[in-house]
Structures are given as C-alpha cells and as structure tokens.
Amino acid sequence: MAEHRKLGLDTAVVCSDPFQKLGKNQARLFGVPNLPLVVIPHPLGGLGLEGVKERAGVATPRLVNLIKEHSR
C-alpha cells in the first residue's frame, strides 16, 4: 500500500480497531504518514459470512468517502 500511495494512487488500509495504532505506526515507518486507515470492529477472523458482510458494510462507505475526498 505504501508504494501505491507514494505513486499517487488512492489507497487505504482496512484494519480492526485493536490494530489502528500499529497501522498508523507502520504507515509512518514506510513513509506515508497520511495513509488513510479504515477501522472496522474487531474481530474479523473466525466470523461467518454474515459477520464478514457486516464488517464490509462498515468499511465500504468509508472507503467510498475517502475516494471522493481525494478526487476533489
């Protein structure tokens, strides 16, 4: 993701809330401190299809908004 962001491509990382701090630190470490994080409820692993769909339902509008904001 960092390399794509450095090339000017719209990118974001989806992570669950316990990993938000790690995501921000890694983005800074890889030279893209402004890399957007889309935070979803934890956990993702072990969820059934309906749980994954629920998490996608949280992430999708946030991703769409990030793309809209970036394209202005």
DABEL-V85119 format. One record per backbone hydrogen bond with DSSP energy under -0.5 kcal/mol. CO is the residue of the C=O (numbers start at 1). NH is the residue of the N-H. If there is no record, write none. Layout:
co->{CO:CO}
nh->{NH:NH}
This chain:
co->{1:2:3:4:5:9:11:13:13:15:16:17:19:20:21:22:23:24:25:26:27:28:32:36:37:38:40:44:48:49:50:51:52:53:54:55:56:57:58:59:60:61:62:63:64:65:66:67:69}
nh->{5:6:7:9:8:11:36:15:38:40:19:20:23:24:25:26:27:28:29:30:32:31:35:13:39:15:17:47:52:53:54:55:56:57:58:59:60:61:62:63:64:65:66:67:68:69:70:71:72}
